[in-house]
Amino acid sequence: MQSDGVLPDIFTYNKARQLLSEIPNKGLVADVVTYTSMINGLFKEGMIIEAEKLIIEMKDKGCMPNATTYDTIIKGYLLENDVARALELLKEMRKRKLSLTDGTKSLLISLLSP
């Protein structure tokens, strides 16, 4: 979509959220990639509360975040200048023995540097 010069907007994310809610009706289960993509889009649109709700829903449905999911969430919080929440998630990642990508490490270092 973006490669074709079409940028997603709030309508796009609302439609994606609707489709996500319809997945169980089709006998399917949303996976970590599906949730991570949605969470990423919500953070990009500044829809932090919606992203947080989706993270809770994901966990409640037994779909545990992987390193890419945490990376996406941490980047979202850092870009919103919510360093405290990002650091909480870093601790959670360490408990689960997951690692950040180099891109998020760089972002974290640049935001925490004086």
C-alpha positions in Angstrom: 0.0 0.0 0.0 2.7 2.5 1.0 4.9 1.3 -1.8 2.2 2.4 -4.2 2.2 5.9 -2.7 -1.0 5.4 -0.7 -0.7 6.2 3.0 -3.0 4.5 5.5 -5.3 6.7 7.4 -7.6 6.3 10.4 -10.2 4.7 8.1 -7.7 2.1 7.1 -6.9 1.2 10.7 -10.6 1.1 11.6 -11.2 -1.3 8.7 -8.3 -3.4 9.8 -9.6 -3.5 13.3 -13.0 -4.6 12.0 -11.4 -7.4 10.0 -9.4 -8.5 13.0 -12.6 -8.8 15.0 -14.1 -10.9 12.3 -11.2 -13.5 12.2 -12.8 -15.8 14.8 -16.1 -15.9 12.9 -14.2 -17.4 10.0 -12.7 -20.1 12.2 -9.3 -18.5 12.2 -7.0 -17.3 15.0 -5.0 -14.1 14.7 -1.3 -14.7 15.1 1.5 -12.7 16.5 2.2 -11.2 13.0 -1.4 -10.0 12.7 -1.4 -8.4 16.1 2.0 -6.8 15.7 1.0 -5.3 12.4 -2.1 -3.8 13.9 -0.2 -2.5 17.0 2.4 -0.9 14.7 -0.3 0.9 12.7 -2.0 2.2 15.8 1.2 3.6 17.2 2.0 5.2 13.9 -1.4 7.0 14.0 -0.8 8.1 17.6 -3.6 5.8 18.8 -1.8 4.7 22.0 -4.8 3.7 24.0 -6.1 1.5 21.2 -2.7 0.0 20.8 -2.6 -0.8 24.5 -6.0 -2.4 24.4 -4.9 -4.5 21.5 -1.8 -5.6 23.4 -4.0 -6.7 26.3 -6.4 -8.5 23.9 -3.5 -10.3 22.3 -2.2 -11.6 25.6 -5.7 -12.5 26.8 -6.2 -14.6 23.7 -3.0 -16.5 24.4 -1.0 -14.9 21.7 2.2 -13.8 23.4 4.3 -11.0 22.0 7.6 -12.0 20.4 10.7 -9.9 20.0 9.3 -8.1 17.0 6.1 -7.2 18.9 8.1 -5.8 21.8 10.3 -4.0 19.5 7.3 -2.4 17.8 5.7 -1.4 21.1 8.9 0.0 22.6 9.5 2.1 19.4 6.0 3.4 19.7 6.4 4.4 23.3 9.8 6.0 22.6 8.5 8.0 19.7 5.7 9.2 22.1 8.4 10.2 24.6 7.1 7.6 27.1 10.5 6.4 28.2 9.2 5.0 31.5 6.8 2.6 29.7 9.4 1.6 27.2 11.8 0.7 30.0 9.1 -1.4 31.7 8.7 -3.4 28.4 12.5 -3.8 28.2 12.4 -5.4 31.7 9.5 -7.6 30.5 11.6 -8.6 27.5 14.6 -9.5 29.6 12.4 -11.7 31.8 11.3 -13.5 28.7 14.9 -13.7 27.3 14.0 -11.7 24.2 16.3 -9.2 22.4 15.8 -5.9 20.8 16.6 -5.2 17.2 19.6 -3.0 16.4 17.3 -0.3 15.2 15.4 -0.1 18.5 18.7 -0.2 20.4 19.9 2.8 18.4 16.7 4.7 19.0 16.7 4.0 22.7 20.4 5.1 23.0 19.7 8.3 21.0 16.7 9.2 23.0 18.4 8.6 26.4 21.6 10.3 25.5 22.1 13.9 26.7 
